[in-house]
């Protein structure tokens, strides 16, 4: 299964035609304070390239909640990542507050970064 295949099958549930690459993901997560974050939300993690970059920067006690609309991508991400700091949720970004249940320190949006700060 590729993200391109998922885009063709479910274009309204898949935000990218091609997967991101590791180098831009690590560059885009640099310098935004993920090392200080307690709770990070990632919206639209897709195949998990940015998920991996975020997890590489998070402190051991921090949490990452990844919300993916596409059920196939959410299941694959959940099945292939064993990091206990990661929670994968199949759902909509509109459900973020209910899913997380507390303020997040930063939000990663489908490869776009936000500044560290309470949301």
C-alpha positions in Angstrom: 0.0 0.0 0.0 1.3 3.4 -0.9 0.0 6.9 -0.2 -0.5 7.4 -3.9 -2.7 4.3 -4.0 -4.7 5.6 -1.0 -5.0 9.0 -2.7 -6.5 7.3 -5.8 -8.9 5.2 -3.7 -9.9 7.9 -1.2 -9.0 11.3 -2.5 -11.2 13.1 0.0 -9.5 11.3 2.9 -5.9 11.5 1.8 -4.1 14.9 1.8 -1.1 14.0 -0.3 -0.4 12.3 -3.7 3.1 11.2 -2.7 4.8 10.5 0.6 7.1 13.0 2.2 10.8 12.2 2.5 12.8 11.9 5.7 15.2 14.8 5.1 12.6 17.6 4.8 10.7 16.1 7.7 13.7 16.3 10.0 14.5 19.8 8.8 11.0 21.0 9.3 10.8 19.7 12.9 14.1 21.3 13.8 14.1 24.4 16.0 10.4 24.5 16.9 11.0 23.3 20.5 9.7 19.7 20.3 12.4 18.7 22.8 10.5 20.8 25.4 7.0 19.7 24.5 4.9 17.5 26.7 2.1 16.9 24.3 2.2 17.2 20.5 -0.6 16.6 18.0 0.0 15.6 14.4 -2.8 16.1 12.0 -2.6 14.0 8.9 0.4 11.8 9.6 -0.1 9.7 6.5 2.7 7.2 6.2 4.5 8.5 9.3 7.6 10.3 7.9 6.9 13.3 10.0 5.7 11.1 12.9 9.2 9.6 13.0 10.9 13.0 12.9 8.7 14.2 15.8 9.3 11.1 17.9 13.1 11.5 17.3 12.9 14.9 19.0 10.4 14.3 21.8 11.6 13.8 25.4 11.1 10.3 26.9 8.0 11.4 28.9 6.3 13.4 26.1 3.3 12.2 24.1 2.4 12.4 20.4 -1.2 12.0 19.3 -1.4 11.4 15.5 -4.9 12.0 14.0 -5.4 10.4 10.6 -8.6 10.6 8.6 -7.8 7.7 6.2 -8.5 4.4 8.0 -6.0 2.4 6.0 -3.2 4.9 6.7 -4.2 5.1 10.4 -4.1 1.3 10.8 -0.8 1.0 9.0 0.8 3.7 11.1 -0.5 2.2 14.3 0.8 -1.3 13.2 4.2 -0.2 12.2 5.2 2.1 15.1 5.9 0.6 18.5 6.8 3.8 20.4 4.8 4.0 23.6 4.8 7.9 23.3 2.6 7.6 20.2 -1.2 7.3 20.1 -2.7 6.9 16.6 -6.3 7.9 16.2 -8.4 7.3 13.1 -10.6 10.4 12.9 -11.0 14.0 12.0 -9.0 17.0 13.1 -12.3 18.4 14.3 -12.2 15.8 17.1 -8.8 16.8 18.3 -10.0 18.5 21.6 -12.0 15.4 22.5 -9.2 13.0 21.5 -6.4 14.8 23.4 -8.4 16.0 26.3 -5.9 18.7 27.3 -4.0 21.6 25.7 -1.2 20.6 23.4 2.1 22.3 23.1 2.4 22.3 19.3 0.5 20.9 16.3 2.1 19.5 13.2 -0.2 19.8 10.2 0.5 17.4 7.3 4.1 18.5 7.1 3.6 22.1 8.1 5.0 23.2 11.4 3.6 25.5 14.0 5.4 27.4 16.7 5.7 25.9 20.2 3.0 27.4 22.4 -0.2 26.4 24.1 -3.2 25.8 21.8 
